[in-house]
Amino acid sequence: MNSARRALAVVTVALGAFVAGLAMATPVSRNFAFVVDGDRLDVIFSSATAASGLCAVVAVIVAAAVRRTTTAFVATGLGTVLLATGILLQTSLELQQRGLAAGLILGGCAALTGKADRRILQCAVVVGLVSALVAAGPLERDRLRYRDYLAPTPQTYMIVLVAVFAALLVLAGVLSILGASPTRAPATIRVLLVGIAVPVAGLMLYWLFVRSVMSIDAAAGTELNRWTRGLAVVPLLVGAAYALPGASGAVVLAALAYLATATASFEPATAVVFFALMVTGTAVGLRRPSPLSAMVILAVVAAAGLFANSSLDAIDNTAQFVLLPFATGLVFASLVPTLPSALTISVTVPIAVSVPIVAEFGWTAYTPLTSGTPSFSPSAWDWMSTSVSVLSVAAAGVALAVLLKVRASSVQ
């Protein structure tokens, strides 16, 4: 019976994170592609990145402030109701409503990991949210391919998932198998400041990126203008990791490494493989923590990007679909348990900081008119972008090694 109760707790928390992640990773039909004109201040208020930032801020506030199990369940339940209402009614504020709802669900689930089985439950949050980012493409590919030109259509699968999660949440509450953090976290104000600063900075970087598209000019080196802004993500997240109390910020460095390496788009089959391998990596990390080894694997994944879209594309595919999920599960499982608020900061980084280390831009209606067998002939841009990704992972790994060493010394 105890095993069944523990399994129910893990599934409930993982599904909650999955639902919250899908709510942010699948834009609404009214979220039109941006038009290059003006200062684009609307991006700050009505873009998917703004909604993701709202989700991140609400999630960290809930995770840091909630101490009672009842409050955590109320916050999660309120988020579930808001999300279901937004999906069914599809109002003009659906984007913002999704951000608020996803933040309440994610923050509530994170708060519910702070008592028994902390490591396993926190791993469930990571696996659930990362799986949502991977599954969003296959689930939404047909529905959103021409979403800017068609009438809004309901996400039937989201309604089903929300209903299942609500039922599990009620059952978990009745059986009392989940509990909020028993004690107040140290440096709560500092955690809140970091949790708010990261998504706000990410939104500003995204706004700058959108504005830079106005100056697209291949001869003027537009690529350089784009990816130099993305480099600000590295000091932003390293600083956030060191600003958090103790070694709790280590998971933020894991998020930085994931952000610098995850570039592939997924089909249903590869998404299932990704999930299975991430669970495998998580299981290994729970038994034998090895965060620095995982960082080395992620650096290899970043380096394999040099072979993308060439005759050696299988190397990059193997790295993205095999090594990346295993290393992601391994690195996060090796760094938990941590503060629930620090966990929410790390898992929201991939959606709240939408300017990647190397940003690319292309028109959705464009199809390259090329033929023939691709060859391995990387350009200067390929070498530069791959190097930036590898060095970003290396920076995260070095910062992680120093953080763990310094914090361990201070504890002793």
Salt bridges, closest charged atoms under 4 A:
ASP39 OD1 - ARG211 NH2 3.44
ASP42 OD2 - ARG40 NH2 2.22
GLU94 OE2 - ARG98 NE 3.24
ASP117 OD2 - ARG6 NE 3.16
GLU140 OE1 - ARG143 NH2 2.71
ASP148 OD1 - ARG147 NH1 3.43
GLU267 OE1 - ARG141 NH1 3.50
